[in-house]
Amino acid sequence: MNSFTSYLYAKPSLLEGISRLIDLGNTLQVYNTSPSDNQADALALYSDWLTVGNDLRNAMSQYENEYSQIEDDLMKQAHEALKIAYL
């Protein structure tokens, strides 16, 4: 999970994790809270759109890198074909 998707979940320490193993009454289960349900929903929606934006940026960057490599290869092939045609 990244910081955008995990803000409502508690991040326990190693000691807290070990103590949860022997917590039979589930009394140590704690989540981060918001003052209201509406604010929690708004924060979750905002976080979701930030994640979508980051995913789109990463996908466009990856596509641009792959496309530019293909374009460079095609240009080299075209230049070589033109050199051969004019010899």
N, C-alpha and C positions, 0 to 999 in steps of 0.2 A: 504494500500500500504506500502511496506517496502522501505528502503532507496535505494535498487537497482532499483526499478521500478518507483520511483517518482522523480528522479532528474531533469527531464525536466519540471515538474509542479511547479508552484509557491505555496508556503505555506503561505497564507495570515493570518494576525492576526485577532483577533475578530473585531477590528475597521475597518479593510479593508473589512472584510466580510459584516459588516453592511453597509458600504458605497457602496458596490456592489449592494445592494438591491435597492438603489435609482439612480444607474448609468444607465440612459436610453440609452445613446449612446455607451455603452460597451467600454468606454475609459479606464477603470481600469483593463481590462483583460491583464495580463502580464504573460509570460512564461519565464522560464530560457532559455538562448540561448547558442549556441556554435558558435565559429568563422566561421565554414563552415558546409555545409551539410554532407560532408564526415566524419568530426569529430563527428558530432551528431549521424550519423549512426554507426560509430565505437564504440562510447560510449554506445549506445543502445544495440548493439550486445554483447559487453563485459558484460554489466549489465545482459542481458538475460542469458548468459552462467553462470554467477555467481549464478543467481537464480536457474538455472537447477542443478548446482552442489550442492547447499545447499539443494534443494529438494531431490536429490538422497542420500546425506549424511543422512538426516533425515529419509528417508524411509529405508535405510540399517540399521541404528541404531535401528529403531523401529522393523524391522524384526528380527534383532539379539536378541533383548530383548525378543520378543515373542518366537522365536525358542529356545533360551536357557531355557526358562521356560518350554516349552513343553518337551525338552530333559531331564531336571531335573525330571519332573513328570514321564516320561517313565522309567528313570533309577531307580527311587524309586519303581515303579511297578515291574520292572524286579527283583530287589533285594528281594522284598517281595515274589514274585513268587518262586524265588530260595530257600528262607528260608522255605517256605511251602513244596516244593518238597523234601527237604532234611530232613524234620522232620519225 
